[in-house]
Amino acid sequence: MNFIKFSIGEKLVFHYGIMTERKPVIQSGINGAILVLFGAILFSAKAVVVKLTYTYQISATTSLFFRMFFAFPFLVWIAYSEEKKATKRISRREWSSLILMGIVGYYLASLFDFLGLQYITAGLERIILFIYPTLVVLLSFLFFKTRIHLKEVISLLLTYTGVAIAYSQDLKVGEANDVSLGAFFILLSALTYAIYLMGSGSMIPKIGAKRFTAYALAISSIVVFLHFLFFGKWSELSQPIEFYGLAFILGTVNTVVPAIFVSEGIKKVGSKTAAIIGSVGPMSTLLLAYWFLGEQISIFHAIGTIFVLSGVFLISSQKKP
């Protein structure tokens, strides 16, 4: 009898142990997925809010200035908090790379993005920006002689066919020259962001993702302030109170908050799952632009988006050596 009780007792403890470990893991995964989902939606809403700021007849430089102006204090606080927890200081060489990545990956990418949004719809902007993984593949092929496999070729064909379909629809509702110029700026934004990803890949493991992102964004903010100092229109700083509310949302809800959400979410669910969840971005932008900006969603926009998502999924699922 004692032996039976002992055996049952062991089994009960064993099963209980599984349950007490699995529940937090499952709950953590759900929380992580929710964080990534909301982060992706908030990121995707950025283009819509930028378009709303343009209704106040301001330039891309001024809109970008206000975005980073409201984001900067929070970025400094995050960088300071991460620095206190860090066990290793950033070396001079790492600072040089960090400054370069901040300029290329966030300042230039953001500047081109804001310039492009003056000419094209928010929906097309998000579709073009989403092709950055394919640009990483092409850049790796051009500069590092990395082989492009059949799976990646199919991915590239799907992605750029989708962009072409969405682009052709914007040509029907806007001036051809404006749409082409806007698409070119957004393509430059995706290209500079792809370069940033390639350059930051070796640094993030050394510095930490949140710490690296906070510093890079803070550095880009300073460059944006300098850009506005020399090239901005100071008269545009005076705006109605409603504009400052939009700018605050742009700098916090659409910049700082999603960066934190996605960073924390990736820790819980992993980068591959986060990438899958984050693919709601283009469709989310199309819907938000329809609700808040009155941008029309055609069947071809949807088809183009599906093509792009399929291509990016295919290239993201490629096994890395």
Disulfide bonds with the S-S distance in Angstrom:
none
